[in-house]
Amino acid sequence: MVGTAYLSPEPGAEAFAPVGKQVKEGETVLIIEAMKTMNQIPAPRSGTVKRVLVDDGSPVEYGETLLIIE
């Protein structure tokens, strides 16, 4: 396990990138906590979030697809 994925900035807050949201390249779409450090993950390109493939608080690995932006 590399880290833990969080879909919002804090518990109970609105998700950074829910399905259907338009995001811009560089906009934070989720946070990965690794070794007590919160790492903001930016959108690799602009588009619409079509699917979120991880659950809030779930463990993630290197190279894992986290969401789909079209």
Backbone bond lengths (Angstrom), bond angles and torsions (degrees), N, CA, C in turn:
res aa  C-N    CA-C-N  psi(-1)  N-CA   C-N-CA  omega(-1)  CA-C   N-CA-C  phi
1 M - - - 1.460 - - 1.519 109.00 -
2 V 1.312 116.12 127.46 1.459 121.70 178.46 1.518 110.93 -85.93
3 G 1.329 116.50 -42.23 1.452 119.96 -177.14 1.511 111.70 -169.71
4 T 1.328 114.39 -168.83 1.457 122.16 -179.63 1.519 108.20 -121.06
5 A 1.336 116.99 131.66 1.462 122.35 -179.46 1.525 110.30 -89.30
6 Y 1.314 115.21 135.65 1.463 121.41 174.54 1.521 108.28 -125.49
7 L 1.314 116.72 130.41 1.459 122.11 -175.46 1.520 113.47 -89.53
8 S 1.339 117.39 -9.95 1.463 121.36 179.66 1.529 108.90 -137.92
9 P 1.335 116.96 163.17 1.462 119.70 -177.07 1.533 114.64 -68.88
10 E 1.335 116.81 -22.77 1.464 121.20 178.09 1.525 108.58 -159.19
11 P 1.326 117.64 159.41 1.469 119.97 -179.88 1.531 111.26 -56.85
12 G 1.320 115.95 133.83 1.459 121.28 178.77 1.513 115.09 85.83
13 A 1.327 117.65 -9.05 1.463 121.01 179.84 1.530 110.27 -83.86
14 E 1.308 115.92 162.63 1.464 121.92 177.98 1.529 109.78 -65.34
15 A 1.320 116.75 142.32 1.469 121.80 179.63 1.528 110.56 -64.66
16 F 1.344 115.83 147.72 1.460 120.86 176.89 1.525 111.09 -60.68
17 A 1.339 116.83 -45.60 1.463 121.13 -172.72 1.527 111.54 -140.68
18 P 1.327 117.88 76.08 1.466 119.56 177.27 1.528 110.11 -70.38
19 V 1.320 116.88 161.21 1.465 121.99 177.73 1.524 109.29 -55.74
20 G 1.333 115.90 133.14 1.464 121.66 179.65 1.513 114.43 96.49
21 K 1.321 117.79 -12.66 1.463 120.24 -178.03 1.529 110.60 -77.24
22 Q 1.318 115.71 139.44 1.460 122.07 172.41 1.524 107.30 -82.18
23 V 1.331 117.54 126.54 1.457 121.54 177.52 1.521 109.46 -120.55
24 K 1.324 115.26 154.32 1.461 121.71 177.27 1.517 109.09 -106.41
25 E 1.320 116.72 149.87 1.451 121.34 177.67 1.534 109.21 -53.23
26 G 1.328 116.70 130.92 1.455 122.22 179.41 1.518 114.74 92.15
27 E 1.328 118.07 -13.10 1.468 122.34 178.82 1.533 109.33 -71.91
28 T 1.320 117.33 138.35 1.465 121.18 179.20 1.521 110.17 -64.86
29 V 1.363 115.77 127.92 1.466 120.30 179.53 1.521 112.13 -112.02
30 L 1.330 117.33 -18.95 1.458 122.17 174.51 1.515 109.31 -170.49
31 I 1.319 116.30 174.62 1.461 122.75 178.96 1.521 108.07 -123.23
32 I 1.329 116.07 138.37 1.465 121.59 172.45 1.527 107.34 -113.70
33 E 1.325 116.26 121.14 1.461 121.01 175.38 1.521 107.56 -91.61
34 A 1.326 115.62 121.84 1.466 120.99 178.39 1.525 107.82 -136.60
35 M 1.302 116.02 122.79 1.466 122.52 179.19 1.534 111.79 53.50
36 K 1.334 115.45 46.26 1.469 124.08 177.37 1.531 113.60 67.74
37 T 1.345 117.28 13.31 1.458 121.98 177.53 1.524 108.93 -111.96
38 M 1.327 116.56 129.80 1.459 121.63 178.41 1.531 108.28 -90.14
39 N 1.327 115.73 117.64 1.465 122.20 -178.48 1.527 109.69 -109.43
40 Q 1.323 116.40 116.73 1.465 120.45 177.91 1.516 108.34 -75.57
41 I 1.331 116.45 130.45 1.455 122.37 -179.50 1.532 108.11 -103.50
42 P 1.348 116.33 118.05 1.464 119.47 -178.78 1.523 112.74 -85.05
43 A 1.324 116.01 155.71 1.466 121.27 174.09 1.528 107.73 -66.61
44 P 1.329 117.45 131.27 1.466 119.89 -179.25 1.525 113.05 -72.31
45 R 1.342 116.54 -18.80 1.468 121.85 178.20 1.527 108.78 -159.15
46 S 1.309 116.10 167.27 1.462 121.52 176.35 1.521 109.74 -79.40
47 G 1.322 116.59 150.18 1.458 121.12 177.42 1.511 111.12 159.41
48 T 1.323 114.95 -164.35 1.463 122.54 -179.34 1.520 109.61 -107.80
49 V 1.334 116.98 133.50 1.464 121.07 177.09 1.526 107.34 -71.28
50 K 1.327 115.95 116.56 1.462 121.38 -178.46 1.519 112.21 -95.10
51 R 1.317 116.32 -31.28 1.468 119.47 -176.92 1.519 109.88 -159.80
52 V 1.330 116.71 139.07 1.462 122.97 173.48 1.526 105.99 -107.45
53 L 1.330 116.66 121.62 1.458 121.58 -171.58 1.527 114.55 -98.06
54 V 1.329 117.04 -0.48 1.469 120.66 178.20 1.519 109.25 -123.91
55 D 1.310 116.16 153.43 1.459 121.86 175.18 1.523 109.29 -93.04
56 D 1.313 116.38 153.11 1.455 121.02 176.65 1.529 109.69 -59.75
57 G 1.322 116.72 128.16 1.463 121.52 178.83 1.516 114.65 84.13
58 S 1.332 117.40 8.02 1.468 119.66 -178.29 1.533 111.41 -87.92
59 P 1.340 117.25 150.16 1.461 120.87 177.45 1.530 110.46 -72.53
60 V 1.336 116.59 145.92 1.463 122.04 179.02 1.524 110.11 -130.19
61 E 1.325 115.81 158.88 1.458 123.89 -178.93 1.523 110.10 -121.01
62 Y 1.344 116.76 164.67 1.460 122.06 173.18 1.520 110.07 -57.60
63 G 1.325 116.89 137.60 1.448 121.75 174.80 1.517 115.58 78.28
64 E 1.313 118.24 -1.40 1.466 121.65 -179.36 1.525 110.32 -73.18
65 T 1.330 116.68 135.58 1.474 120.79 175.56 1.523 107.66 -76.17
66 L 1.337 116.22 126.27 1.455 121.18 -174.56 1.522 112.62 -102.03
67 L 1.328 116.83 -36.30 1.457 121.13 177.08 1.508 109.94 -155.99
68 I 1.316 116.00 163.92 1.450 121.49 -178.62 1.529 108.16 -117.06
69 I 1.335 115.67 125.53 1.458 122.29 178.19 1.535 106.76 -118.87
70 E 1.326 116.33 125.98 1.468 120.87 177.78 1.510 109.68 -114.66
